[in-house]
Amino acid sequence: MTSCDILGSATARLILYLPHRPVGLETFAETLTAQAVTEANSNHWRKIINLLAKVASPEGDDWRRYRDHALFTQTAICFAPQLLPAAGWHWIAGKENLHRFEGLAHKATPIDAVGRLKMDVSRRLMLSPYPDYRQLNNERVAVVREALAGAGFYGVGAC
């Protein structure tokens, strides 16, 4: 794995796995902020970063502050098709993206009524649609947050 495979901390509490890298990934090492990533890229990346902040923020209502001040110190986005060994929770977004993880054994079960959101608490693994506002609207984000809270993600010292 190279520095171009991850954006953020390799020891993050939550790592979002995506198949596509943002423009300028190699330059963000010095100024890694949500603002730097979104300014160098499209609205598409702003949505991804906002959804990551909404899910990961310890204070759900204060996700914007979390995004602007702590997001990439506590989370990461990984572009390699393998789970990072030192990570806390793993979030694989998108059905096609999941296919890149050959041989990934999991027992993820639905956490929502239609089965689009799944979780395997023992592996600290979450599966969801690709992170955009149509597929991960505020209602679905609330379901994810509730499931993560139930698994101890937001607790003091939780992984």
C-alpha positions as a Python dict, from the first residue, in 0.01 Angstrom:
ca = {
    (1, 'M'): (0, 0, 0),
    (2, 'T'): (132, 345, -89),
    (3, 'S'): (54, 697, 31),
    (4, 'C'): (-166, 733, -277),
    (5, 'D'): (-387, 454, -145),
    (6, 'I'): (-505, 641, 164),
    (7, 'L'): (-626, 989, 248),
    (8, 'G'): (-612, 1044, 625),
    (9, 'S'): (-488, 836, 915),
    (10, 'A'): (-400, 466, 869),
    (11, 'T'): (-501, 416, 1233),
    (12, 'A'): (-836, 588, 1189),
    (13, 'R'): (-1148, 507, 1388),
    (14, 'L'): (-1338, 475, 1059),
    (15, 'I'): (-1202, 407, 712),
    (16, 'L'): (-1422, 456, 408),
    (17, 'Y'): (-1317, 239, 111),
    (18, 'L'): (-1381, 383, -235),
    (19, 'P'): (-1269, 275, -583),
    (20, 'H'): (-1177, 621, -718),
    (21, 'R'): (-913, 869, -603),
    (22, 'P'): (-963, 1246, -592),
    (23, 'V'): (-755, 1474, -812),
    (24, 'G'): (-435, 1589, -639),
    (25, 'L'): (-423, 1306, -386),
    (26, 'E'): (-43, 1314, -373),
    (27, 'T'): (-44, 1685, -279),
    (28, 'F'): (-279, 1657, 18),
    (29, 'A'): (-15, 1512, 252),
    (30, 'E'): (96, 1863, 349),
    (31, 'T'): (-246, 2030, 365),
    (32, 'L'): (-494, 1752, 424),
    (33, 'T'): (-823, 1918, 505),
    (34, 'A'): (-1176, 1866, 383),
    (35, 'Q'): (-1159, 2210, 226),
    (36, 'A'): (-838, 2131, 33),
    (37, 'V'): (-986, 1811, -110),
    (38, 'T'): (-1314, 1972, -212),
    (39, 'E'): (-1148, 2280, -363),
    (40, 'A'): (-925, 2060, -583),
    (41, 'N'): (-1215, 1839, -690),
    (42, 'S'): (-1579, 1839, -785),
    (43, 'N'): (-1899, 1865, -589),
    (44, 'H'): (-1896, 1485, -588),
    (45, 'W'): (-1607, 1484, -337),
    (46, 'R'): (-1774, 1748, -121),
    (47, 'K'): (-2070, 1511, -84),
    (48, 'I'): (-1848, 1214, 3),
    (49, 'I'): (-1659, 1413, 266),
    (50, 'N'): (-1979, 1555, 414),
    (51, 'L'): (-2131, 1207, 445),
    (52, 'L'): (-1814, 1072, 606),
    (53, 'A'): (-1829, 1359, 857),
    (54, 'K'): (-2200, 1303, 925),
    (55, 'V'): (-2139, 935, 1001),
    (56, 'A'): (-1815, 971, 1199),
    (57, 'S'): (-1882, 1286, 1402),
    (58, 'P'): (-1917, 1207, 1774),
    (59, 'E'): (-2170, 1490, 1794),
    (60, 'G'): (-2410, 1429, 1506),
    (61, 'D'): (-2545, 1784, 1501),
    (62, 'D'): (-2194, 1933, 1489),
    (63, 'W'): (-2065, 1737, 1188),
    (64, 'R'): (-1950, 2052, 1002),
    (65, 'R'): (-1711, 2149, 1282),
    (66, 'Y'): (-1587, 1790, 1297),
    (67, 'R'): (-1535, 1790, 918),
    (68, 'D'): (-1338, 2113, 929),
    (69, 'H'): (-1123, 2037, 1236),
    (70, 'A'): (-1086, 1663, 1297),
    (71, 'L'): (-1211, 1455, 1004),
    (72, 'F'): (-882, 1331, 860),
    (73, 'T'): (-714, 1285, 1198),
    (74, 'Q'): (-981, 1036, 1303),
    (75, 'T'): (-1100, 893, 971),
    (76, 'A'): (-956, 803, 634),
    (77, 'I'): (-1056, 720, 281),
    (78, 'C'): (-874, 419, 136),
    (79, 'F'): (-858, 336, -233),
    (80, 'A'): (-691, -6, -216),
    (81, 'P'): (-916, -315, -223),
    (82, 'Q'): (-796, -449, 110),
    (83, 'L'): (-891, -372, 468),
    (84, 'L'): (-624, -189, 664),
    (85, 'P'): (-510, -409, 955),
    (86, 'A'): (-479, -133, 1217),
    (87, 'A'): (-808, 36, 1142),
    (88, 'G'): (-1108, 64, 1371),
    (89, 'W'): (-1427, 35, 1165),
    (90, 'H'): (-1426, -40, 793),
    (91, 'W'): (-1692, 109, 565),
    (92, 'I'): (-1709, -35, 214),
    (93, 'A'): (-1933, 183, 1),
    (94, 'G'): (-2095, 61, -318),
    (95, 'K'): (-2189, -285, -439),
    (96, 'E'): (-1938, -280, -726),
    (97, 'N'): (-1667, -161, -488),
    (98, 'L'): (-1737, -456, -257),
    (99, 'H'): (-1659, -693, -547),
    (100, 'R'): (-1300, -563, -547),
    (101, 'F'): (-1246, -716, -202),
    (102, 'E'): (-1193, -1074, -319),
    (103, 'G'): (-1233, -1334, -49),
    (104, 'L'): (-1359, -1090, 215),
    (105, 'A'): (-1533, -1309, 468),
    (106, 'H'): (-1805, -1133, 661),
    (107, 'K'): (-2140, -1193, 824),
    (108, 'A'): (-2294, -854, 757),
    (109, 'T'): (-2665, -841, 826),
    (110, 'P'): (-2915, -568, 732),
    (111, 'I'): (-2957, -276, 971),
    (112, 'D'): (-3232, -109, 769),
    (113, 'A'): (-3572, -227, 647),
    (114, 'V'): (-3471, -270, 282),
    (115, 'G'): (-3130, -430, 339),
    (116, 'R'): (-2919, -163, 168),
    (117, 'L'): (-2721, -96, 485),
    (118, 'K'): (-2543, -390, 646),
    (119, 'M'): (-2312, -439, 939),
    (120, 'D'): (-2085, -710, 1078),
    (121, 'V'): (-2011, -590, 1430),
    (122, 'S'): (-1759, -866, 1503),
    (123, 'R'): (-1544, -756, 1206),
    (124, 'R'): (-1624, -386, 1260),
    (125, 'L'): (-1745, -375, 901),
    (126, 'M'): (-2021, -169, 744),
    (127, 'L'): (-2152, -206, 388),
    (128, 'S'): (-2359, 65, 222),
    (129, 'P'): (-2451, 215, -112),
    (130, 'Y'): (-2205, 458, -266),
    (131, 'P'): (-2192, 778, -55),
    (132, 'D'): (-2408, 1031, -232),
    (133, 'Y'): (-2713, 1213, -100),
    (134, 'R'): (-2965, 1011, -302),
    (135, 'Q'): (-2845, 677, -174),
    (136, 'L'): (-2735, 788, 173),
    (137, 'N'): (-2990, 1049, 267),
    (138, 'N'): (-3022, 1187, 620),
    (139, 'E'): (-3265, 912, 718),
    (140, 'R'): (-3018, 639, 620),
    (141, 'V'): (-2731, 826, 786),
    (142, 'A'): (-2938, 827, 1107),
    (143, 'V'): (-2982, 447, 1079),
    (144, 'V'): (-2606, 404, 1035),
    (145, 'R'): (-2532, 634, 1330),
    (146, 'E'): (-2777, 446, 1550),
    (147, 'A'): (-2620, 110, 1460),
    (148, 'L'): (-2267, 243, 1516),
    (149, 'A'): (-2374, 392, 1850),
    (150, 'G'): (-2519, 56, 1950),
    (151, 'A'): (-2184, -105, 1865),
    (152, 'G'): (-1997, 146, 2084),
    (153, 'F'): (-1836, 345, 1804),
    (154, 'Y'): (-1906, 686, 1958),
    (155, 'G'): (-1825, 585, 2315),
    (156, 'V'): (-1517, 697, 2505),
    (157, 'G'): (-1225, 483, 2397),
    (158, 'A'): (-1435, 296, 2142),
    (159, 'C'): (-1282, 179, 1818),
}
